[in-house]
Every structure is written in C-alpha cells, then in structure tokens.
Amino acid sequence: MAHITTTHSRRSWASEDFPLAPPDPAQRFELTLDPRDVRRLELHAALTTAGIAPMPGDREAIEQLSGLPQGVQSALHRWLTHTLT
C-alpha cells in the first residue's frame, strides 16, 4: 500500500471569517402584502407585546378580527397598548 502525502495544509473553514456582502437592492422582490395579512401580523405582534401569547385555537378569532375595518383594528391596538400601563 502506498502512502500519499500532500503538500497543502488543511485549513478549517470555521476558523476563517467570510462576511456576507450587503444585499443588492436591485435583486429584491417587489412584494405587497394584502391589508388583511398586514392587520393579522400586527394583531399577533400587539398580542405578543401585551404578554398575551396566542394559543393554537385562537387562529380563527385572529382571522376574523383581521377582516374587520382599520378603525376597529386601531381600537384593538389601543386597548392592548393600554393594558401594558
């Protein structure tokens, strides 16, 4: 059996730092969220910020609330914000 030796040293990739390049704005996706989806995400965030973690069974209620007009959404957010003070 022949023993093969190599002249290059093995380097660990983990020991070197390869920072990522900043994203190219020209390659970004043009996405627009449906207003209902925005309200749903904002409601999740408001509940979480108020210390109310939505439970799996709350999905239907959140979906229904997300379909309500922006004025109702604003009132919900105001009420949730005031629970923190």
Helices and strands as residue ranges (DSSP letters): G 13-15, G 25-27, H 35-49, G 56-58, H 59-66, H 70-82
